[in-house]
Amino acid sequence: EEQLLESGGGLVQPGGSLTLSCAASGFTFSGQAMTWVRQVPGKGLEWVSTISGSGDYTYYGDPVKGRFTISRDNSKNILYLQMNSLRAEDTAIYFCSKEILEWLFDPWGQGTLVTVSS
Amino acid sequence: DIQMTQSPSSLSASVGDRVTITCRASQSISTYLNWYQQKPGKAPKLLIYGASSLQSGVPSKFSGSGSGTDFTLTISSLQPEDFATYYCQQSFSSPPTFGGGTKVEIK
């Protein structure tokens, strides 16, 4: 069974940094592009970032470009999201997901909540 | 960016009802349209991709149709486990974008 498990969320002050992790199992991790999608609690879904299977190619949404960095460790089957210069508007649940076709996401992890507040 | 607009934003329906949700893209996306179901406190789950292809394991009461800019998700006979929020998403071009969601509630 394919599984994704996020961790690393929490409360951080504006301007601070946080790194999220997503542990993958049940599939060949290095062969799949991976994605982060976020959701303000009670609101809609917003694509954040995608990384190719090799890690050579990365893509970012405009709201996080220059502040967030997506990476992966294919030896450990872990996806990361390094978030710097955090803003209140980054407060959301962050989900990781496997890309089964270009921009098509399945499955998703259970999410980890990031709260940016002083 | 391609804007995705869902309607209605919420609806009330009874068990056994046939339910239809509409999604409209701001430009043509061919059939690069996907539907997800999200229950409270849970992750989204892929139901339909390519506008009309059922994801493995998803019951056949769910169906999708449409192409170009207008799409529909239909639940043929609503069951208690189907009460959730449904999102459309375009995978035609970057950035991938989602509709605002349709919350299906119990009447």
Interface residues (C-beta under 8 A of the other chain):
Chain A: V37 G44 L45 E46 W47 Y59 G61 D62 F95 L101 E102 W103 L104 F105 D106 P107 W108 G109 Q110 G111
Chain B: Y32 N34 Y36 K42 A43 P44 K45 L46 Y49 Q55 Y87 Q89 Q90 S91 F92 S94 P95 P96 T97 F98 G99 G100 G101
